[in-house]
Amino acid sequence: MRRSRITAYVTSLLLATGLALTGAAATEAQAATGGYVALGDSYSSCVGAGNYISSSGSCDRSTNAYPYLWNAAHSPSSFSFLACSGATTDDVLSGQLGSLSSSTALVSITIGGNDAGFADVMTTCVLSSDSTCLSRISTAEAYVDSTLPGKLDDVYDAITAKAPNAKVVVLGYPRFYKLGTTCLGLSATKRSAINNAADYIDTAIAKRAADHGFVFGDVRTTFTGHEICSGSSWLHSVNWLDIGESYHPTAAGQSGGYLPVLTSNA
């Protein structure tokens, strides 16, 4: 009797393990056999990562981008790389959804930062006083509370309508600065406020993603230890020679910060 129970237990365990592995393999197979569509703003087109695709023009899509790297590693049946530098939620709705269909298996997106005034916030904080920087961040956070959720809902509803079978991974934004270190440039007050603003918008985006049944990919974990002022930064600080790449991930930030988060959630 004892041996029978042990045998039954082991058989059940092996069966459960086999089913779990089969499920994981099926998920991977779905991603590989279905199409992958990469949407979003400059954090997905990958401004700052170099090696831009000439045909992408001012959208600055990079071959070092996490969507491009994921596609190369997994070979989905189709790949549409539509993310564009400077994109807002309205831009996604008007120009990035054409490749979505019922055969789309995976969608990734970063969006919301430009709606909240990312570029203006950083310009203000670089060029102005602590109090002016904090005031501009407060205005951005008020927008995140009042308006951004509805904008995200519109985008997420449209994705669901056009790609009802897709798994959607909504990736967030990293914190920019390692705090508590000696660092040239912005004051400690500004650096702390900017990090808090990143947390603020990530929290809002994660809530809307969850309410739509999407997965939120939190890149703050992978960028920890690689912020500006860390000595091993995966983010550009202010680049006066190419101001557009300022505060965007480097190629290492795409491969080491964003790609693992998409891979683990796809």
Sequence and secondary structure as in RCSB ss.txt:
>XXXX:A:sequence
MRRSRITAYVTSLLLATGLALTGAAATEAQAATGGYVALGDSYSSCVGAGNYISSSGSCDRSTNAYPYLWNAAHS
PSSFSFLACSGATTDDVLSGQLGSLSSSTALVSITIGGNDAGFADVMTTCVLSSDSTCLSRISTAEAYVDSTLPG
KLDDVYDAITAKAPNAKVVVLGYPRFYKLGTTCLGLSATKRSAINNAADYIDTAIAKRAADHGFVFGDVRTTFTG
HEICSGSSWLHSVNWLDIGESYHPTAAGQSGGYLPVLTSNA
>XXXX:A:secstr
 HHHHHHHHHHHHHHHHHHHHHHHHHHHHHHHHSEEEEEESHHHHTTTS  B GGGGGG  BTTSHHHHHHHHH 
 SEEEE   TT  HHHHHHHS TT  TTEEEEEEE STTTTTHHHHHHHHHHS HHHHHHHHHHHHHHHHHTHHH
HHHHHHHHHHHH TT EEEEE     B  SS  SSS HHHHHHHHHHHHHHHHHHHHHHHHTT EEE THHHHTT
 SBTSSS SB    TTSGGGTTSB HHHIIIIIHHHHHHH 
